Amino acid sequence: MKHLLVLGASYSVVPLIRAAKGLGAKVTAASIPGDYPGFAEADGSLYVDITNPEEVLKAAEALGPDGAATCCMDVGLKALGRVCSALSLKGPSYEAVTRCTNKYLMKQAFLQGGVRTPKSVRVSSEEELEKTLEEFAFPIVTKAVDQMGSRGIYVCRTKQEARENYGKSLSFSRESYCLVEEYIEGTLFGVEGMIRDGSLVFALPDGTFAYQGFTPTPIGHYIPAPELESAKAEILKETEKAVRALSFDNTPFNCDFILRDNVPYCIEATARAGANCLPELISLHYGVNYYEEIARLALGMETSPALGHHIRHEACLSYVLHSKESGILESIQCDGPEDPRIKEISFNVQPGDRIRAYTNGRDRLGQVIIAGASAADTSASLADVLGGIRVNLK
């Protein structure tokens, strides 16, 4: 029996744990102690701080897994890379995850690899900030280099906003510097993919539903994305350059892009499957269980030839349920229609939970997944679902 170590135990890795067990593998979930659903789903629990690569490696050496994996979150990526590199497991290298979990190192790799990406400068002091502000046209973006989910990222339209947001970005970071970056205004979208033994298994562009906060934040995705079709060849070209620049291999990956004047700019990329139900959409689009494919890759098993080829559904979408207000959850009313296109409506909160007005992925209430014959079908179903949901706060 093969043994998979899954880094994380939150709701986001539960489908991965279930898929690996469905393959007949033994699964150990690794995380700090807590009431996390992954512990209940897994065969065993490993209580470690997954933000500490050396602690996780020491525990993994004693455990002796056949593979290690995570999905939909960056928090355990450096530990994953450390374990895969040290134990010669299939997965992203420590070098690769070090680059993709630090936006400054990522940008340096992009520049060396010829990836089209917004201009950015590393800033470590207020004096450097003032000098940098003279070199950029506004608006600009300040970015914490080691956060995910748009945390510590601010659009600045004046020098005063830049000065204020520089401090805010630094406050989110464990590093002593942040990035000041050119602001590219356009259409936010993503590319989900997988690379194995140096060859791309697939790379699939997806449209993005963006929540307009301090900076546009993905709250859902849709396939296909007609607005990307004319730029698809260039998108795939830049995607492969980004993957190669970051030395990704034997890993799923997720890239964020901006399309301006039909030209794609790579914002960032990470060596794990995307969040906001992207694995579910890949599953629907290609007619596979993508979580199972991620587990297969990590365990050195063959992945499905359907990835990148067979299409079961013409259109599918996901949407993160959220609240525009904060408070204590009293109840959720869900009067969605009986509609075979609706594949899932689920909630990860319950009455009594404290709800925050949405700012990033940690504020999610639940998710909706829809598949249908056309983009018009799925959009109509989403409107019906959202119209029947009432979140009651007190």
C-alpha positions as a Markdown table, in Angstrom:
| # | Residue | x | y | z |
|---|---|---|---|---|
| 1 | Met | 0.0 | 0.0 | 0.0 |
| 2 | Lys | 1.4 | 3.4 | -1.0 |
| 3 | His | 1.5 | 6.1 | 1.6 |
| 4 | Leu | 0.8 | 9.8 | 0.9 |
| 5 | Leu | 1.7 | 12.6 | 3.2 |
| 6 | Val | -0.7 | 15.5 | 2.7 |
| 7 | Leu | 0.5 | 18.9 | 4.0 |
| 8 | Gly | -2.5 | 20.6 | 5.6 |
| 9 | Ala | -5.7 | 19.4 | 7.2 |
| 10 | Ser | -8.2 | 22.2 | 6.4 |
| 11 | Tyr | -11.3 | 21.8 | 4.2 |
| 12 | Ser | -9.3 | 22.6 | 1.1 |
| 13 | Val | -7.3 | 19.3 | 1.2 |
| 14 | Val | -10.2 | 17.0 | 2.2 |
| 15 | Pro | -11.0 | 16.2 | -1.5 |
| 16 | Leu | -7.3 | 15.3 | -2.0 |
| 17 | Ile | -7.3 | 13.0 | 1.0 |
| 18 | Arg | -10.4 | 11.3 | -0.1 |
| 19 | Ala | -9.1 | 10.9 | -3.7 |
| 20 | Ala | -5.8 | 9.3 | -2.4 |
| 21 | Lys | -7.7 | 6.9 | -0.2 |
| 22 | Gly | -9.9 | 6.0 | -3.2 |
| 23 | Leu | -6.7 | 4.9 | -4.9 |
| 24 | Gly | -6.0 | 2.5 | -2.1 |
| 25 | Ala | -3.3 | 4.7 | -0.5 |
| 26 | Lys | -2.8 | 5.3 | 3.2 |
| 27 | Val | -3.0 | 9.0 | 3.9 |
| 28 | Thr | -1.4 | 11.0 | 6.8 |
| 29 | Ala | -2.5 | 14.6 | 7.2 |
| 30 | Ala | 0.1 | 17.0 | 8.6 |
| 31 | Ser | -0.8 | 20.2 | 10.4 |
| 32 | Ile | -0.7 | 21.9 | 13.8 |
| 33 | Pro | -3.2 | 20.4 | 16.3 |
| 34 | Gly | -6.7 | 21.7 | 15.8 |
| 35 | Asp | -10.3 | 20.7 | 14.9 |
| 36 | Tyr | -9.4 | 20.4 | 11.2 |
| 37 | Pro | -11.6 | 18.1 | 9.0 |
| 38 | Gly | -8.6 | 16.6 | 7.3 |
| 39 | Phe | -7.5 | 14.8 | 10.4 |
| 40 | Ala | -10.9 | 13.0 | 10.6 |
| 41 | Glu | -10.6 | 12.1 | 6.9 |
| 42 | Ala | -7.1 | 10.8 | 6.9 |
| 43 | Asp | -5.8 | 7.4 | 8.2 |
| 44 | Gly | -3.3 | 9.1 | 10.4 |
| 45 | Ser | -2.3 | 12.5 | 11.8 |
| 46 | Leu | 1.1 | 14.2 | 12.0 |
| 47 | Tyr | 1.1 | 17.2 | 14.3 |
| 48 | Val | 3.8 | 19.6 | 12.9 |
| 49 | Asp | 4.0 | 23.2 | 11.9 |
| 50 | Ile | 3.9 | 23.0 | 8.1 |
| 51 | Thr | 5.4 | 26.5 | 7.8 |
| 52 | Asn | 8.6 | 25.0 | 9.2 |
| 53 | Pro | 10.3 | 22.9 | 6.4 |
| 54 | Glu | 12.9 | 21.4 | 8.7 |
| 55 | Glu | 10.4 | 20.2 | 11.3 |
| 56 | Val | 8.3 | 18.7 | 8.6 |
| 57 | Leu | 11.3 | 17.0 | 6.9 |
| 58 | Lys | 12.4 | 15.4 | 10.2 |
| 59 | Ala | 8.9 | 14.0 | 10.8 |
| 60 | Ala | 8.6 | 12.8 | 7.1 |
| 61 | Glu | 12.0 | 11.0 | 7.4 |
| 62 | Ala | 10.6 | 9.0 | 10.3 |
| 63 | Leu | 7.3 | 8.4 | 8.5 |
| 64 | Gly | 8.8 | 7.3 | 5.2 |
| 65 | Pro | 6.0 | 8.2 | 2.8 |
| 66 | Asp | 5.9 | 7.3 | -0.9 |
| 67 | Gly | 4.8 | 10.7 | -1.9 |
| 68 | Ala | 3.8 | 14.2 | -0.5 |
| 69 | Ala | 1.3 | 16.7 | -1.8 |
| 70 | Thr | -0.9 | 19.7 | -1.0 |
| 71 | Cys | -3.4 | 21.7 | -2.9 |
| 72 | Cys | -5.2 | 25.1 | -3.0 |
| 73 | Met | -2.9 | 26.8 | -0.4 |
| 74 | Asp | 0.7 | 28.0 | -0.2 |
| 75 | Val | 1.2 | 27.7 | 3.5 |
| 76 | Gly | 2.9 | 24.3 | 3.3 |
| 77 | Leu | 4.7 | 24.7 | 0.0 |
| 78 | Lys | 8.2 | 25.2 | 1.2 |
| 79 | Ala | 7.9 | 22.2 | 3.5 |
| 80 | Leu | 6.6 | 20.2 | 0.5 |
| 81 | Gly | 9.5 | 21.2 | -1.6 |
| 82 | Arg | 12.0 | 20.4 | 1.2 |
| 83 | Val | 10.5 | 16.9 | 1.7 |
| 84 | Cys | 10.3 | 16.1 | -2.0 |
| 85 | Ser | 13.9 | 17.2 | -2.6 |
| 86 | Ala | 15.4 | 15.6 | 0.4 |
| 87 | Leu | 13.5 | 12.3 | 0.1 |
| 88 | Ser | 13.7 | 12.2 | -3.8 |
| 89 | Leu | 9.9 | 12.1 | -4.1 |
| 90 | Lys | 7.8 | 13.2 | -7.1 |
| 91 | Gly | 7.0 | 16.8 | -6.5 |
| 92 | Pro | 8.2 | 20.4 | -6.8 |
| 93 | Ser | 11.8 | 21.0 | -5.7 |
| 94 | Tyr | 12.8 | 23.2 | -2.8 |
| 95 | Glu | 14.4 | 25.6 | -5.2 |
| 96 | Ala | 11.1 | 25.9 | -7.2 |
| 97 | Val | 8.9 | 26.5 | -4.1 |
| 98 | Thr | 11.4 | 29.0 | -2.7 |
| 99 | Arg | 11.0 | 31.1 | -5.8 |
| 100 | Cys | 7.3 | 30.9 | -6.1 |
| 101 | Thr | 6.6 | 31.7 | -2.4 |
| 102 | Asn | 8.6 | 34.9 | -2.6 |
| 103 | Lys | 7.3 | 37.4 | -5.1 |
| 104 | Tyr | 10.7 | 39.1 | -5.4 |
| 105 | Leu | 12.5 | 35.9 | -6.2 |
| 106 | Met | 9.7 | 35.0 | -8.6 |
| 107 | Lys | 10.0 | 38.3 | -10.5 |
| 108 | Gln | 13.8 | 37.8 | -10.8 |
| 109 | Ala | 13.2 | 34.4 | -12.3 |
| 110 | Phe | 10.6 | 35.8 | -14.7 |
| 111 | Leu | 13.0 | 38.4 | -15.9 |
| 112 | Gln | 15.8 | 35.9 | -16.4 |
| 113 | Gly | 13.4 | 33.6 | -18.2 |
| 114 | Gly | 12.0 | 36.3 | -20.5 |
| 115 | Val | 8.5 | 36.1 | -19.1 |
| 116 | Arg | 6.3 | 39.1 | -19.9 |
| 117 | Thr | 5.5 | 40.5 | -16.4 |
| 118 | Pro | 4.8 | 44.0 | -14.9 |
| 119 | Lys | 7.9 | 46.0 | -13.9 |
| 120 | Ser | 8.7 | 45.8 | -10.2 |
| 121 | Val | 11.3 | 47.1 | -7.7 |
| 122 | Arg | 12.3 | 45.7 | -4.3 |
| 123 | Val | 11.9 | 48.4 | -1.7 |
| 124 | Ser | 13.5 | 48.1 | 1.8 |
| 125 | Ser | 13.2 | 51.6 | 3.3 |
| 126 | Glu | 11.2 | 54.8 | 3.0 |
| 127 | Glu | 14.2 | 56.4 | 1.2 |
| 128 | Glu | 14.2 | 53.7 | -1.4 |
| 129 | Leu | 10.4 | 54.1 | -1.7 |
| 130 | Glu | 10.7 | 57.8 | -2.5 |
| 131 | Lys | 13.3 | 57.2 | -5.2 |
| 132 | Thr | 11.2 | 54.4 | -6.7 |
| 133 | Leu | 8.1 | 56.5 | -6.8 |
| 134 | Glu | 9.9 | 58.9 | -9.2 |
| 135 | Glu | 10.5 | 56.0 | -11.6 |
| 136 | Phe | 6.8 | 54.8 | -11.9 |
| 137 | Ala | 3.7 | 56.3 | -13.4 |
| 138 | Phe | 0.6 | 56.0 | -11.2 |
| 139 | Pro | -1.3 | 53.9 | -10.3 |
| 140 | Ile | 1.2 | 51.4 | -8.8 |
| 141 | Val | 0.9 | 48.4 | -6.5 |
| 142 | Thr | 2.6 | 47.7 | -3.2 |
| 143 | Lys | 3.0 | 43.9 | -2.5 |
| 144 | Ala | 4.0 | 41.8 | 0.5 |
| 145 | Val | 6.3 | 39.3 | -1.1 |
| 146 | Asp | 5.4 | 36.2 | 1.0 |
| 147 | Gln | 1.5 | 36.2 | 1.2 |
| 148 | Met | -1.2 | 34.6 | -0.8 |
| 149 | Gly | -4.9 | 35.4 | -1.5 |
| 150 | Ser | -4.1 | 39.1 | -2.3 |
| 151 | Arg | -3.2 | 39.8 | 1.4 |
| 152 | Gly | -0.8 | 42.7 | 1.7 |
| 153 | Ile | -1.4 | 43.9 | -1.8 |
| 154 | Tyr | -2.7 | 47.5 | -2.4 |
| 155 | Val | -3.3 | 49.6 | -5.5 |
| 156 | Cys | -2.0 | 53.1 | -5.0 |
| 157 | Arg | -3.1 | 56.1 | -7.1 |
| 158 | Thr | -1.1 | 58.8 | -5.4 |
| 159 | Lys | 2.3 | 59.1 | -3.6 |
| 160 | Gln | 0.6 | 59.5 | -0.3 |
| 161 | Glu | -1.3 | 56.3 | -0.8 |
| 162 | Ala | 1.9 | 54.6 | -1.8 |
| 163 | Arg | 3.6 | 55.8 | 1.4 |
| 164 | Glu | 0.7 | 54.6 | 3.6 |
| 165 | Asn | 0.3 | 51.2 | 1.7 |
| 166 | Tyr | 4.1 | 50.5 | 1.8 |
| 167 | Gly | 3.8 | 50.3 | 5.6 |
| 168 | Lys | 0.7 | 48.2 | 5.3 |
| 169 | Ser | 2.3 | 45.7 | 2.9 |
| 170 | Leu | 5.3 | 45.4 | 5.2 |
| 171 | Ser | 3.1 | 44.7 | 8.1 |
| 172 | Phe | 1.8 | 41.6 | 6.4 |
| 173 | Ser | 5.2 | 40.2 | 5.7 |
| 174 | Arg | 7.9 | 38.3 | 7.5 |
| 175 | Glu | 10.5 | 40.0 | 5.2 |
| 176 | Ser | 12.0 | 43.4 | 5.6 |
| 177 | Tyr | 11.1 | 44.5 | 2.1 |
| 178 | Cys | 8.2 | 44.6 | -0.3 |
| 179 | Leu | 7.6 | 45.1 | -4.0 |
| 180 | Val | 6.5 | 48.3 | -5.8 |
| 181 | Glu | 5.0 | 47.2 | -9.0 |
| 182 | Glu | 3.6 | 48.6 | -12.2 |
| 183 | Tyr | -0.2 | 48.5 | -12.3 |
| 184 | Ile | -1.5 | 46.7 | -15.3 |
| 185 | Glu | -5.2 | 47.5 | -15.9 |
| 186 | Gly | -7.0 | 44.8 | -17.8 |
| 187 | Thr | -8.8 | 41.5 | -17.5 |
| 188 | Leu | -7.7 | 39.2 | -14.7 |
| 189 | Phe | -7.6 | 35.5 | -15.6 |
| 190 | Gly | -5.7 | 32.3 | -14.7 |
| 191 | Val | -4.1 | 29.2 | -16.2 |
| 192 | Glu | -4.3 | 25.9 | -14.4 |
| 193 | Gly | -1.9 | 23.1 | -15.4 |
| 194 | Met | 0.3 | 20.2 | -14.6 |
| 195 | Ile | 3.9 | 19.3 | -15.6 |
| 196 | Arg | 5.4 | 15.9 | -15.3 |
| 197 | Asp | 9.0 | 14.8 | -16.0 |
| 198 | Gly | 9.7 | 18.0 | -17.9 |
| 199 | Ser | 6.7 | 17.9 | -20.1 |
| 200 | Leu | 3.5 | 19.8 | -19.8 |
| 201 | Val | 0.5 | 17.5 | -19.2 |
| 202 | Phe | -1.9 | 20.3 | -19.8 |
| 203 | Ala | -2.3 | 24.1 | -19.5 |
| 204 | Leu | -5.9 | 25.5 | -19.5 |
| 205 | Pro | -6.8 | 29.2 | -19.3 |
| 206 | Asp | -9.8 | 30.1 | -17.2 |
| 207 | Gly | -11.8 | 33.2 | -16.7 |
| 208 | Thr | -11.9 | 34.9 | -13.3 |
| 209 | Phe | -14.7 | 36.4 | -11.3 |
| 210 | Ala | -13.0 | 39.2 | -9.4 |
| 211 | Tyr | -14.0 | 40.9 | -6.2 |
| 212 | Gln | -13.0 | 44.5 | -6.2 |
| 213 | Gly | -11.3 | 45.2 | -2.9 |
| 214 | Phe | -7.9 | 46.9 | -2.3 |
| 215 | Thr | -7.0 | 45.0 | -5.4 |
| 216 | Pro | -9.0 | 42.6 | -7.6 |
| 217 | Thr | -9.3 | 39.2 | -5.9 |
| 218 | Pro | -10.5 | 36.0 | -7.5 |
| 219 | Ile | -13.7 | 34.7 | -6.1 |
| 220 | Gly | -14.5 | 32.2 | -8.8 |
| 221 | His | -13.5 | 30.9 | -12.2 |
| 222 | Tyr | -15.2 | 29.8 | -15.5 |
| 223 | Ile | -14.3 | 27.6 | -18.4 |
| 224 | Pro | -14.3 | 28.4 | -21.3 |
| 225 | Ala | -13.4 | 32.1 | -21.3 |
| 226 | Pro | -14.3 | 33.5 | -24.7 |
| 227 | Glu | -12.5 | 36.8 | -24.0 |
| 228 | Leu | -9.2 | 34.9 | -24.0 |
| 229 | Glu | -9.6 | 32.9 | -27.1 |
| 230 | Ser | -7.8 | 35.3 | -29.5 |
| 231 | Ala | -4.8 | 35.5 | -27.2 |
| 232 | Lys | -4.7 | 31.8 | -26.3 |
| 233 | Ala | -1.5 | 30.9 | -28.2 |
| 234 | Glu | 0.3 | 33.8 | -26.6 |
| 235 | Ile | -1.1 | 32.9 | -23.1 |
| 236 | Leu | 0.1 | 29.3 | -23.4 |
| 237 | Lys | 3.5 | 30.5 | -24.6 |
| 238 | Glu | 4.0 | 32.8 | -21.6 |
| 239 | Thr | 2.6 | 30.1 | -19.3 |
| 240 | Glu | 5.3 | 27.7 | -20.3 |
| 241 | Lys | 8.0 | 30.3 | -20.0 |
| 242 | Ala | 6.9 | 31.1 | -16.5 |
| 243 | Val | 6.8 | 27.4 | -15.5 |
| 244 | Arg | 10.3 | 26.8 | -16.9 |
| 245 | Ala | 11.6 | 30.0 | -15.3 |
| 246 | Leu | 10.5 | 28.8 | -11.9 |
| 247 | Ser | 11.9 | 25.3 | -12.5 |
| 248 | Phe | 8.5 | 23.7 | -11.9 |
| 249 | Asp | 8.4 | 19.9 | -12.5 |
| 250 | Asn | 6.2 | 17.0 | -11.3 |
| 251 | Thr | 3.6 | 19.3 | -9.9 |
| 252 | Pro | 0.3 | 20.9 | -10.6 |
| 253 | Phe | 0.6 | 24.7 | -11.1 |
| 254 | Asn | -1.5 | 27.8 | -11.1 |
| 255 | Cys | -0.7 | 31.1 | -12.8 |
| 256 | Asp | -2.4 | 34.5 | -12.5 |
| 257 | Phe | -2.4 | 36.8 | -15.6 |
| 258 | Ile | -3.7 | 40.2 | -16.7 |
| 259 | Leu | -4.8 | 40.6 | -20.3 |
| 260 | Arg | -4.3 | 44.2 | -21.6 |
| 261 | Asp | -4.9 | 45.1 | -25.2 |
| 262 | Asn | -5.0 | 41.3 | -25.9 |
| 263 | Val | -1.4 | 40.9 | -24.5 |
| 264 | Pro | -1.0 | 38.6 | -21.5 |
| 265 | Tyr | 1.2 | 39.7 | -18.5 |
| 266 | Cys | 2.1 | 37.0 | -16.0 |
| 267 | Ile | 1.5 | 38.3 | -12.4 |
| 268 | Glu | 2.6 | 35.3 | -10.5 |
| 269 | Ala | 2.6 | 31.4 | -10.5 |
| 270 | Thr | 2.6 | 28.8 | -7.8 |
| 271 | Ala | 3.5 | 25.1 | -7.7 |
| 272 | Arg | 0.1 | 23.7 | -6.5 |
| 273 | Ala | -3.4 | 23.4 | -7.8 |
| 274 | Gly | -5.4 | 26.7 | -7.7 |
| 275 | Ala | -8.0 | 27.5 | -5.1 |
| 276 | Asn | -11.7 | 28.6 | -5.5 |
| 277 | Cys | -12.7 | 25.2 | -6.8 |
| 278 | Leu | -10.3 | 25.1 | -9.8 |
| 279 | Pro | -9.6 | 21.4 | -9.3 |
| 280 | Glu | -13.4 | 20.7 | -9.5 |
| 281 | Leu | -13.6 | 22.7 | -12.7 |
| 282 | Ile | -10.6 | 20.8 | -14.2 |
| 283 | Ser | -12.4 | 17.6 | -13.2 |
| 284 | Leu | -15.6 | 18.6 | -14.9 |
| 285 | His | -13.9 | 19.9 | -18.0 |
| 286 | Tyr | -11.7 | 16.8 | -18.7 |
| 287 | Gly | -14.0 | 14.2 | -17.2 |
| 288 | Val | -11.5 | 13.1 | -14.5 |
| 289 | Asn | -11.1 | 13.4 | -10.7 |
| 290 | Tyr | -8.3 | 16.0 | -10.7 |
| 291 | Tyr | -7.6 | 15.5 | -7.0 |
| 292 | Glu | -7.0 | 11.9 | -7.9 |
| 293 | Glu | -4.6 | 12.9 | -10.7 |
| 294 | Ile | -2.7 | 15.1 | -8.2 |
| 295 | Ala | -2.4 | 12.2 | -5.8 |
| 296 | Arg | -1.3 | 9.9 | -8.7 |
| 297 | Leu | 1.4 | 12.3 | -9.7 |
| 298 | Ala | 2.8 | 12.6 | -6.1 |
| 299 | Leu | 2.8 | 8.8 | -5.7 |
| 300 | Gly | 4.6 | 8.2 | -9.0 |
| 301 | Met | 1.5 | 6.6 | -10.6 |
| 302 | Glu | 0.4 | 7.1 | -14.2 |
| 303 | Thr | -2.0 | 10.1 | -14.7 |
| 304 | Ser | -5.0 | 10.0 | -17.0 |
| 305 | Pro | -4.5 | 10.5 | -20.7 |
| 306 | Ala | -7.8 | 12.5 | -20.7 |
| 307 | Leu | -6.0 | 15.4 | -19.0 |
| 308 | Gly | -5.6 | 18.1 | -21.7 |
| 309 | His | -7.7 | 16.2 | -24.3 |
| 310 | His | -11.1 | 14.8 | -23.6 |
| 311 | Ile | -13.8 | 17.4 | -22.7 |
| 312 | Arg | -16.9 | 16.2 | -21.0 |
| 313 | His | -18.6 | 19.5 | -20.3 |
| 314 | Glu | -18.6 | 22.5 | -22.6 |
| 315 | Ala | -18.9 | 25.0 | -19.8 |
| 316 | Cys | -18.4 | 25.1 | -16.0 |
| 317 | Leu | -17.9 | 27.7 | -13.3 |
| 318 | Ser | -17.2 | 28.1 | -9.6 |
| 319 | Tyr | -18.1 | 30.9 | -7.3 |
| 320 | Val | -17.1 | 31.6 | -3.7 |
| 321 | Leu | -20.0 | 32.6 | -1.5 |
| 322 | His | -19.2 | 35.6 | 0.7 |
| 323 | Ser | -20.7 | 38.4 | 2.7 |
| 324 | Lys | -20.4 | 42.2 | 2.3 |
| 325 | Glu | -21.0 | 42.7 | 6.0 |
| 326 | Ser | -19.5 | 41.4 | 9.3 |
| 327 | Gly | -21.3 | 39.9 | 12.2 |
| 328 | Ile | -22.3 | 36.6 | 13.9 |
| 329 | Leu | -24.0 | 34.1 | 11.6 |
| 330 | Glu | -27.5 | 33.5 | 12.7 |
| 331 | Ser | -28.7 | 31.4 | 9.7 |
| 332 | Ile | -28.2 | 30.8 | 6.0 |
| 333 | Gln | -31.3 | 30.4 | 3.8 |
| 334 | Cys | -30.7 | 28.6 | 0.6 |
| 335 | Asp | -33.7 | 28.3 | -1.7 |
| 336 | Gly | -31.9 | 27.4 | -4.9 |
| 337 | Pro | -33.8 | 25.9 | -7.8 |
| 338 | Glu | -33.8 | 22.2 | -8.7 |
| 339 | Asp | -31.4 | 22.3 | -11.5 |
| 340 | Pro | -29.2 | 19.4 | -12.8 |
| 341 | Arg | -26.6 | 21.9 | -13.9 |
| 342 | Ile | -25.9 | 22.7 | -10.2 |
| 343 | Lys | -23.2 | 20.3 | -9.1 |
| 344 | Glu | -22.6 | 21.7 | -5.6 |
| 345 | Ile | -23.8 | 24.3 | -3.2 |
| 346 | Ser | -21.9 | 24.0 | 0.1 |
| 347 | Phe | -21.1 | 26.0 | 3.1 |
| 348 | Asn | -18.0 | 25.9 | 5.4 |
| 349 | Val | -19.6 | 28.1 | 8.2 |
| 350 | Gln | -22.3 | 27.4 | 10.7 |
| 351 | Pro | -24.6 | 29.4 | 13.0 |
| 352 | Gly | -22.6 | 31.1 | 15.7 |
| 353 | Asp | -19.5 | 31.6 | 13.6 |
| 354 | Arg | -18.1 | 35.1 | 13.3 |
| 355 | Ile | -18.4 | 36.3 | 9.7 |
| 356 | Arg | -16.1 | 39.0 | 8.2 |
| 357 | Ala | -16.9 | 41.2 | 5.3 |
| 358 | Tyr | -15.1 | 39.7 | 2.4 |
| 359 | Thr | -11.5 | 40.9 | 1.8 |
| 360 | Asn | -9.7 | 37.6 | 0.8 |
| 361 | Gly | -10.2 | 33.8 | 0.6 |
| 362 | Arg | -10.2 | 33.3 | 4.4 |
| 363 | Asp | -13.5 | 35.1 | 4.5 |
| 364 | Arg | -15.4 | 32.6 | 2.3 |
| 365 | Leu | -18.8 | 31.2 | 3.4 |
| 366 | Gly | -19.0 | 28.4 | 0.9 |
| 367 | Gln | -19.0 | 27.6 | -2.8 |
| 368 | Val | -21.1 | 27.0 | -5.8 |
| 369 | Ile | -20.1 | 24.7 | -8.8 |
| 370 | Ile | -22.1 | 24.6 | -12.0 |
| 371 | Ala | -21.7 | 22.7 | -15.3 |
| 372 | Gly | -23.7 | 23.0 | -18.4 |
| 373 | Ala | -23.9 | 23.0 | -22.2 |
| 374 | Ser | -22.8 | 26.7 | -22.6 |
| 375 | Ala | -21.5 | 29.7 | -20.7 |
| 376 | Ala | -25.0 | 31.2 | -20.9 |
| 377 | Asp | -26.5 | 28.1 | -19.2 |
| 378 | Thr | -24.0 | 28.2 | -16.3 |
| 379 | Ser | -24.3 | 32.0 | -15.8 |
| 380 | Ala | -28.1 | 31.8 | -15.7 |
| 381 | Ser | -27.9 | 29.0 | -13.1 |
| 382 | Leu | -25.5 | 31.0 | -11.0 |
| 383 | Ala | -27.8 | 34.0 | -11.0 |
| 384 | Asp | -30.7 | 31.7 | -9.8 |
| 385 | Val | -28.6 | 30.2 | -7.0 |
| 386 | Leu | -27.3 | 33.6 | -5.7 |
| 387 | Gly | -30.8 | 35.0 | -5.8 |
| 388 | Gly | -32.0 | 32.2 | -3.5 |
| 389 | Ile | -29.3 | 32.6 | -0.8 |
| 390 | Arg | -29.8 | 34.8 | 2.2 |
| 391 | Val | -27.1 | 35.2 | 4.9 |
| 392 | Asn | -28.6 | 36.4 | 8.2 |
| 393 | Leu | -26.2 | 38.1 | 10.6 |
| 394 | Lys | -26.7 | 39.6 | 14.0 |
